[in-house]
Amino acid sequence: MVPLHWCMLWLLLPLSSRTQKLPTRDEELFQMQIRDKAFFHDSSVIPDGAEISSYLFRDTPKRYFFVVEEDNTPLSVTVTPCDAPLEWKLSLQELPEEASGEGSGDPEPLDQQKQQIINEEGTELFSYKGNDVECFIASSSPSGLYQLELLSTEKDTHFKVYATTTPESDQPYPELPYDPRVDVTSLGRTTVTLAWKPSPTASVLKQPIQYCVVVSREHNFKSLCAVEAKLSADDAFMTAPKPGLDFSPFDFAHFGFASENSAKERSLLTKPSPKLGRHAHARPKADVQKVCIGNKNIFTVSDLKPDTQYYFDVFVANSDSNMSTAYLGTFARTKEEARQKTVELKDGKVTDVFVKRKGAKFLRFAPVPSHQKVTFFVHSCLDAVQIQVRRDGKLLLSQNVEGIRQFQLRGKPKAKYLIRLKGNKKGASMLKILATTRPSKQSFPSLPEDRRIKAFDKLRTCSSVTVAWLGTQERNKFCIYKKEVDDNYNEDQKKREQNQCLGPDTRKKSEKVLCKYFHSQNLQKAVTTETIKGLQPGKSYLLDVYVTAHGGHSVKYQSKVVKTRKFC
């Protein structure tokens, strides 16, 4: 049954002046053509009980014809606009007397009948203008040839038409429940949970259906056909979630939504191609996403933007025919992003910062009004972190930091600095940051650009290894630690297991080799060597060098794995 909430019911009285019958036609041939769907492709004949899709050029009307064999026959005609409003009207054509089967010899083909009445006005039964799914229903219609004329004055567009003389038994469109509204049951900053009452087509009639959820930032949609028209061929259409994963989120990374890694599938409904002879312009990607979720009537949309209005629609589709009905859509605005608390940095003091995965932290530095320059020391303990520095709103710096970095910026009287730290997608980030206007008096040790530990292969023995590392012009304390590891220990394991900000105070006393001070005014000679003794033959060791500043903050050089000789 066609849903009555968007249908107009028209009851036609028998028309005595039009009781003449259509000329006799070859019923066997007509039934064969009905079964052959290719017969109706780009044809002006509407088959009884089948939905057709077609295309309209702007300001170019199109006519379709539908045969009613007998008087007092029910009739239903449904027109679905897709991406533009339509003007359409349904009329009953009056056949000329000479066309009557009573006075003619051989029966005339349907195409000849159409030509005879093509210029006739006929009796208008129904008309509509708009973009709603609209239908004409009559419980008793006279026999004859019915003409449907459609026009698009806005743009080239496509549409769907369904006509039947058995609307009660066909029931092509899934039914809506008594309350067809889509409800928002939960609202967050990036998620919205939707719920709706199940369709009687599934719960009562036990017909196969599926629900499709559509999310848009522009408006609600009145038909699934309109959604299909909005989406380009390259948009992502997601399949139903696997059992137990009904609440799996959309991937809306560009919401513009679809991410590059999303599974891309064609829609179940065929999208018409532009007709030849008209130039097909590529449409910009729409902020629309569709996902079909099976027969579940609750769904959570995720990865939305905070403080943004979205429009939500639900369509129930017949799984066999793909014909669908729209629930009454809704809209909602996601909650605002929680305001970040700004951390105040003190000149020359190290501050520990934790940033959630894909999260952000804001810090503020207000140095003395007369400062000449500002130096930032950033020590990323785990994975890389992005740092942005703005001075009085102007962006001065935007870089990714891995390990330890130093940035020096020119000062400005009475300026204030806002620092934004953004975590990465892999996991949470931990870091230490220091801002100062007096870099000579700060807690971070001065560091060489090259912080690797060099091992001398020729000096290896069965019980010792010799290593070297660079220093600076400032006198600092260096401590070296060793730890026995497996032979298959690699750099990836080392990076995963170790927090680069942990100092020597977290190491076991038994792992400590020695500590010493050194520096050199000549950077070419600022290098020190050390021989580590008391090792086991054929064993691998992880070596770490820590440099500690006068303020107490330690920085670890890049770890080095060495192996003693097995035979000497």
C-alpha positions in Angstrom: 0.0 0.0 0.0 1.4 3.4 -0.9 1.8 5.5 2.3 -1.2 7.8 2.6 0.6 10.6 4.5 2.1 11.9 1.2 -0.5 10.7 -1.2 -3.7 12.5 -2.4 -6.8 10.4 -2.6 -9.0 11.1 -5.6 -12.3 9.2 -6.1 -13.4 9.4 -9.7 -17.1 9.1 -10.6 -17.9 7.0 -13.6 -17.9 9.1 -16.7 -20.8 8.1 -19.0 -19.4 10.1 -21.9 -16.2 8.1 -21.9 -17.3 4.6 -21.5 -15.9 3.6 -24.9 -13.2 1.0 -24.7 -9.7 1.1 -26.1 -9.1 -0.7 -29.4 -8.3 -4.3 -29.0 -4.6 -5.0 -28.7 -2.5 -8.1 -28.9 -2.6 -9.1 -25.2 0.0 -11.8 -25.6 2.5 -9.4 -27.2 1.7 -6.7 -24.6 2.3 -9.1 -21.7 5.6 -10.2 -23.2 6.7 -6.6 -23.5 5.7 -6.0 -19.8 8.0 -8.8 -18.8 10.8 -7.5 -21.0 12.1 -4.5 -19.0 14.3 -3.5 -22.0 11.1 -2.5 -23.8 10.5 0.3 -21.3 14.1 1.6 -21.3 13.8 5.2 -22.5 10.3 4.5 -23.6 7.1 6.5 -23.0 5.1 3.4 -21.8 4.8 2.9 -18.0 4.5 -0.8 -17.1 1.9 -1.9 -14.7 3.5 -2.6 -11.3 7.1 -1.6 -12.0 9.1 1.5 -11.1 10.9 3.2 -13.9 13.8 5.8 -13.7 14.2 8.5 -16.3 15.8 11.9 -17.1 14.4 15.3 -17.9 16.1 18.2 -19.6 15.3 21.6 -18.3 12.2 23.2 -19.9 11.6 20.1 -22.0 8.4 18.3 -21.1 8.2 14.5 -21.2 5.0 12.4 -21.6 4.3 8.9 -20.4 1.3 6.7 -21.1 -0.5 4.1 -19.0 -3.3 1.8 -20.1 -6.3 0.9 -17.9 -8.1 -2.0 -19.5 -11.4 -2.0 -17.7 -13.8 0.5 -16.1 -14.0 0.7 -12.3 -10.3 -0.2 -11.9 -8.2 1.1 -9.0 -5.3 3.3 -10.1 -2.2 4.6 -8.3 0.5 6.8 -9.9 3.6 7.8 -7.8 6.2 10.4 -8.9 9.5 10.7 -7.0 11.6 13.8 -7.9 15.3 13.3 -7.3 17.4 16.4 -7.3 15.0 19.2 -8.6 11.3 20.2 -8.2 9.0 18.9 -10.8 5.7 20.0 -12.4 3.6 17.1 -13.4 0.0 16.4 -14.3 -2.1 13.3 -15.0 -4.9 13.4 -17.6 -7.3 10.9 -19.1 -7.2 11.1 -22.9 -10.4 11.0 -25.0 -9.9 8.7 -28.0 -11.4 9.8 -31.3 -14.5 7.9 -32.5 -12.6 6.4 -35.5 -10.1 4.9 -33.1 -12.8 2.8 -31.4 -12.5 -0.9 -31.9 -16.2 -1.1 -32.9 -15.6 0.5 -36.3 -12.1 -0.5 -37.1 -10.8 -3.5 -38.8 -7.4 -4.7 -37.4 -6.4 -3.6 -33.9 -4.1 -0.5 -33.8 -0.8 -0.7 -32.0 -0.4 1.4 -28.8 2.1 3.7 -30.5 -0.5 4.6 -33.1 -3.1 5.3 -30.4 -0.6 7.6 -28.7 0.0 9.5 -31.9 -3.7 10.0 -32.4 -4.2 11.7 -29.0 -0.8 13.3 -28.6 -2.1 16.8 -29.3 -5.3 16.3 -27.4 -5.7 18.1 -24.1 -7.6 15.3 -22.3 -9.3 15.7 -18.9 -6.8 16.7 -16.2 -7.2 14.5 -13.1 -4.4 15.7 -10.9 -1.4 18.1 -10.9 1.4 18.8 -8.6 4.4 21.2 -8.4 7.3 20.6 -5.9 10.0 18.2 -4.8 7.9 15.9 -2.5 7.2 12.3 -3.3 3.5 12.6 -4.4 0.9 10.2 -5.7 -2.5 10.1 -7.2 -4.8 7.3 -6.0 -8.3 6.5 -7.4 -10.4 3.6 -6.1 -12.4 3.5 -9.4 -11.0 4.7 -12.7 -12.5 4.5 -16.2 -10.7 2.5 -18.8 -8.6 4.4 -21.3 -5.2 5.8 -22.0 -3.8 7.9 -19.2 -1.1 10.5 -19.9 1.5 11.7 -17.4 3.4 14.9 -18.3 6.4 16.0 -16.4 8.5 19.2 -16.6 11.6 20.6 -14.8 12.0 24.3 -15.0 15.0 24.5 -12.7 17.6 22.2 -14.2 18.3 18.9 -15.9 17.2 16.2 -13.5 16.1 12.6 -13.1 13.1 11.1 -11.4 11.2 7.8 -10.8 7.6 6.8 -11.7 5.5 3.9 -10.4 2.0 3.1 -11.6 -0.2 0.2 -10.8 -3.9 -1.0 -11.1 -3.5 -3.3 -8.1 -2.3 -0.9 -5.3 -3.8 -3.0 -2.5 -2.0 -6.2 -3.3 1.3 -4.7 -4.7 2.4 -2.8 -1.6 5.6 -1.8 -3.3 6.7 0.8 -0.8 7.5 -0.2 2.8 5.0 1.0 5.3 5.8 3.6 8.0 4.8 3.1 11.7 2.0 5.2 13.2 4.8 7.5 14.5 7.3 8.0 11.6 9.6 10.4 13.5 13.3 10.0 13.9 14.3 10.7 17.5 17.6 11.9 18.8 18.2 9.9 22.0 21.7 11.0 22.8 23.8 14.1 21.9 27.5 14.6 22.4 30.3 16.8 21.0 31.1 14.3 18.2 28.3 11.7 18.4 24.5 11.6 17.9 22.4 8.5 18.6 19.2 8.1 16.5 16.2 5.8 17.1 13.0 5.2 15.2 10.0 2.8 15.4 10.2 -0.3 13.2 8.3 -0.5 9.9 5.2 -2.8 9.9 6.5 -4.2 6.6 9.1 -6.0 8.6 7.4 -6.5 12.0 3.9 -7.5 10.7 4.3 -8.5 7.0 7.7 -10.2 7.6 9.0 -8.8 4.3 12.8 -8.2 4.0 13.8 -4.6 4.6 16.8 -2.6 5.6 17.2 0.9 7.1 19.5 3.5 5.6 20.7 6.5 7.6 21.7 9.7 5.8 23.6 12.5 7.4 23.9 16.0 5.8 25.1 19.4 6.8 22.7 21.1 4.3 19.1 19.9 4.7 16.8 16.9 5.1 16.0 14.7 2.1 12.5 13.6 1.0 13.6 10.5 -0.9 16.5 8.1 -1.2 16.5 9.0 -4.9 17.3 12.6 -3.9 20.2 11.3 -1.7 21.5 9.3 -4.6 21.4 12.3 -6.9 23.4 14.4 -4.3 26.2 11.9 -4.0 28.8 11.6 -6.6 29.9 8.2 -8.0 33.1 8.3 -5.9 31.4 8.9 -2.5 31.7 6.1 0.0 28.7 3.9 0.7 29.2 1.7 3.7 27.7 -1.8 4.1 25.8 -3.0 7.1 28.0 -3.4 10.2 28.9 -7.0 11.2 27.0 -8.6 14.0 27.9 -7.1 17.3 29.2 -3.9 15.7 25.9 -2.1 15.1 27.4 1.1 16.6 30.6 1.1 14.6 31.1 4.8 13.7 31.1 6.3 10.2 34.5 7.4 9.1 33.8 11.2 8.8 37.4 12.5 8.7 36.6 15.1 6.1 32.9 15.6 6.9 33.0 16.1 4.1 33.1 12.8 5.6 34.6 9.9 3.8 38.2 9.0 4.6 40.7 7.7 2.0 40.7 4.3 3.5 36.9 3.8 3.6 35.5 0.9 1.7 33.9 2.3 -1.5 30.9 0.6 -3.0 28.3 1.4 -5.5 24.8 2.1 -4.3 22.1 -0.4 -4.7 20.1 2.1 -6.7 21.3 2.9 -10.2 22.2 6.4 -10.9 21.2 7.6 -14.4 24.0 9.0 -16.6 23.6 12.4 -18.2 22.1 12.2 -21.7 24.3 12.6 -24.7 24.2 16.0 -26.3 24.5 17.9 -22.9 27.8 18.7 -21.3 28.1 16.9 -18.0 29.6 19.1 -15.3 31.4 17.5 -12.4 29.6 18.3 -9.2 31.5 19.4 -6.1 31.6 16.7 -3.4 28.6 17.0 -1.1 28.6 17.0 2.7 26.3 14.0 2.7 26.9 10.4 3.8 24.7 7.3 3.7 25.0 4.0 5.5 22.6 1.0 5.4 22.5 -0.8 8.7 20.3 -3.8 8.2 17.1 -4.1 10.2 18.3 -2.4 13.4 16.3 0.7 14.4 19.0 2.5 16.5 22.3 3.9 15.3 25.1 6.1 16.6 26.7 8.5 14.2 30.3 9.3 15.2 33.2 11.5 14.3 31.1 14.6 13.8 32.3 18.1 14.4 31.5 19.9 17.7 29.0 22.8 17.7 27.8 21.9 14.1 24.2 21.4 12.9 23.5 18.1 11.1 20.3 16.8 9.4 19.4 13.2 9.8 17.1 11.0 7.7 16.1 7.4 7.8 14.8 5.4 4.9 13.2 2.0 5.0 14.0 0.1 1.8 12.6 -3.2 0.4 15.6 -5.5 0.1 14.2 -7.2 -2.9 13.0 -4.2 -5.0 15.0 -1.4 -3.5 11.9 0.8 -3.4 12.0 2.9 -0.2 10.0 5.2 2.0 11.3 8.2 4.0 10.8 8.6 7.8 10.2 12.1 9.1 13.8 13.4 9.3 15.2 15.5 12.1 18.2 17.8 12.9 20.5 18.4 15.8 23.5 20.6 16.7 26.4 18.8 18.4 27.6 20.1 21.7 30.4 22.7 21.9 34.0 21.6 22.4 34.9 21.7 26.0 37.0 24.8 26.6 40.6 24.0 27.1 42.2 25.1 30.3 45.3 27.2 29.5 48.4 26.3 31.4 50.6 29.3 32.5 54.4 28.8 31.8 56.9 30.4 34.2 60.1 31.8 32.8 62.9 29.2 33.1 60.7 26.4 34.7 60.1 23.0 33.1 56.4 22.0 32.8 55.2 18.5 32.2 52.4 18.1 29.7 50.2 15.2 28.8 48.2 15.3 25.5 45.5 12.7 24.7 45.5 10.9 21.4 44.5 13.4 18.7 43.9 15.9 21.5 45.3 19.3 22.1 46.7 21.4 25.0 47.1 25.2 25.3 49.8 27.0 27.2 50.4 30.7 27.7 53.7 32.5 28.3 53.7 36.1 29.4 57.4 37.2 29.8 58.6 40.5 31.2 57.5 43.4 28.9 61.0 44.4 27.9 62.2 41.0 26.7 64.4 40.8 23.6 63.9 37.2 22.6 62.1 34.0 23.8 63.6 30.5 23.7 61.4 27.4 23.8 62.8 24.0 24.7 60.5 21.0 23.8 61.3 17.5 24.8 58.9 14.9 23.3 59.0 11.8 25.5 57.1 9.4 23.3 55.8 10.0 19.7 56.1 13.2 17.8 53.9 16.1 18.8 53.0 19.3 16.8 53.8 22.7 18.3 52.3 26.0 17.2 53.4 29.3 18.8 51.4 32.5 18.3 52.5 36.0 19.4 49.5 38.2 20.0 47.5 36.1 17.6 50.1 35.9 14.8 51.4 32.5 14.0 55.2 32.4 14.4 56.0 28.7 14.5 54.4 25.4 13.4 56.5 22.3 13.5 56.5 18.6 14.5 58.8 17.7 17.3 60.3 14.3 18.0 63.0 14.0 20.7 64.3 17.4 21.9 64.1 20.7 20.0 65.0 24.3 20.7 63.3 27.3 19.1 64.4 30.9 19.5 62.0 33.7 18.5 62.4 37.4 18.4 60.7 39.2 21.2 58.3 42.1 21.2 57.5 44.5 24.0 54.5 43.5 26.1 53.8 40.5 23.8 52.0 37.4 25.0 52.6 33.9 23.6 50.0 31.2 23.1 51.4 27.6 22.6 49.2 24.9 21.1 50.4 21.3 21.5 48.6 18.7 19.4 48.9 14.9 19.8 49.2 12.4 17.0 46.9 9.6 15.8 49.1 6.8 17.1 48.6 7.4 20.8 48.9 9.8 23.8 51.9 12.2 24.0 54.0 13.2 26.9 56.5 16.1 26.8 58.4 18.6 28.8 58.4 22.2 27.8 60.4 25.2 29.0 60.1 28.8 27.9 62.6 31.4 28.9 63.9 34.9 28.1 67.3 34.0 29.6 68.6 30.9 27.8 71.9 30.9 29.7 70.0 30.3 32.9 67.7 27.4 32.2 67.0 23.9 33.3 67.7 22.1 30.0 71.2 21.1 29.3 73.0 22.4 26.2 73.1 19.6 23.6 75.0 18.9 20.4 73.1 18.5 17.2 74.4 14.9 16.9 73.3 12.9 20.0 74.3 9.5 18.8 76.6 7.1 20.7 79.5 5.8 18.5 80.9 2.3 19.1 84.4 1.3 17.8 84.1 -2.2 16.3 87.9 -2.7 16.2 88.2 -2.1 19.9 85.6 -4.7 20.9 86.8 -7.6 23.1 85.1 -10.5 24.8 84.6 -8.4 28.0 84.6 -4.8 26.9 83.4 -2.2 24.3 84.6 1.3 23.6 82.2 4.1 22.8 82.3 7.9 22.2 79.8 10.8 22.2 79.8 14.6 21.7 79.6 17.3 24.3 79.3 21.1 24.1 81.1 24.2 25.3 79.2 24.1 28.6 80.3 21.9 31.4 77.7 19.2 32.0 77.5 15.9 33.9 77.3 12.7 31.8 76.3 9.3 33.1 76.5 6.1 31.2 74.3 3.0 31.9 74.3 -0.5 30.5 71.7 -3.2 30.3 72.0 -6.8 28.9 69.4 -7.5 26.2 68.5 -10.3 23.8 70.3 -10.7 20.5 67.1 -9.9 18.6 66.5 -6.6 20.4 66.0 -3.8 17.8 65.3 -0.1 17.6 61.6 -0.5 17.3 61.5 -2.4 20.7 63.6 0.3 22.2 61.4 3.1 21.0 58.2 1.3 22.2 59.5 0.5 25.7 61.3 3.6 26.7 60.0 7.0 27.7 62.7 9.4 26.4 62.0 11.8 29.3 62.8 9.3 32.1 66.1 10.3 33.8 68.9 8.2 35.3 67.0 8.2 38.6 64.7 5.5 37.1 67.5 3.1 36.4 68.8 0.3 38.6 72.0 1.1 40.5 73.6 -2.1 39.0 73.2 -0.7 35.5 75.2 2.4 36.2 78.7 2.4 34.7 80.1 5.8 35.6 79.4 9.6 35.7 81.8 12.3 34.6 82.0 16.0 33.7 83.5 17.4 30.5 83.3 20.2 28.0 85.5 21.9 25.4 85.6 25.5 24.1 86.6 24.0 20.8 83.6 22.1 19.5 85.8 20.1 17.2 87.3 18.6 20.3 84.2 18.3 22.4 84.1 14.5 22.3 84.8 12.0 25.0 85.4 8.2 24.9 84.8 5.5 27.5 85.6 1.8 27.7 83.0 -0.3 29.4 84.5 -3.3 31.0 83.3 -6.4 32.9 81.0 -7.7 30.1 80.2 -11.3 29.1 81.5 -12.8 25.9 79.0 -12.9 22.9 76.4 -10.9 24.8 74.4 -7.8 23.6 74.1 -4.7 25.8 71.9 -1.6 25.6 73.9 1.6 26.3 72.4 4.9 27.4 74.1 8.2 28.0 72.3 10.9 30.1 73.4 14.5 30.3 72.2 16.5 33.3 72.0 20.3 33.4 72.7 22.5 36.5 68.9 22.8 36.9 68.6 19.0 37.3 66.8 18.1 34.0 68.3 15.2 32.2 68.2 14.3 28.5 69.1 10.9 27.1 71.2 10.5 24.0 70.1 8.0 21.4 70.4 4.4 22.8 73.0 2.1 21.3 73.1 -1.7 21.2 76.6 -3.3 21.2 77.8 -6.8 21.3 81.0 -8.3 22.7 83.1 -10.7 20.8 82.3 -14.4 21.4 85.8 -15.7 20.9 89.0 -13.8 21.7 
